[in-house]
Amino acid sequence: MPHPNTIPPGYWQDANGNLVPESKVKDIDKLRHQVVTDLCAMARQQRDGLRQFKHGAFGEVAALVATSLEQYGVKTGGEKGNVTLVSFDGRFKVVRHMHDHIVFGEQLMAAKALIDQCVKTWAAGASDNIMALVNHAFQTDKEGRINTGRVLSLRRLDIADKQWQAAMEAIADSMTTASTTAYIRFYERDRADLPWRAIALDMAAL
């Protein structure tokens, strides 16, 4: 397939790599080609501009957080943690959200075994409900992954049982942060007493 820069003058290259004399290319095909390539070029420019804006916005927020903390004698890079910033007049808001992706190690299976033992030793009435909750928490999806939220919901149960508490410690020990995804969102409103409106940067939301 010829490289676009090596196509001889007077020829167009089709999707299969064939060279077609320009005189044989229909006007509508030429127009379609021009519209599509121009729009995609503009879309790439917008994408690159948004990428630069996103990186710049994260940098500005981190710098502000670091400056604010330094006012209290705390030294930090300012790039970690959730932050909500509101303009002085209350009309604009920037929210930075850091979402940790948690995975579980082999200790999770020990936790499951401890929990199963707990349920077996408890009275039948309540244990049926707890067992259903436990089985739901440890269900895996099609890829064999365990739902993090469901497992963590077990730790919110207030159960004063040593074996249960040991299971909760095993869950905590099994947790590691595999990665962190950072989000930044922007909001506006006409007056400080009105609800916030998201400033959409997604074309589908415009």
Disulfide bonds with the S-S distance in Angstrom:
none
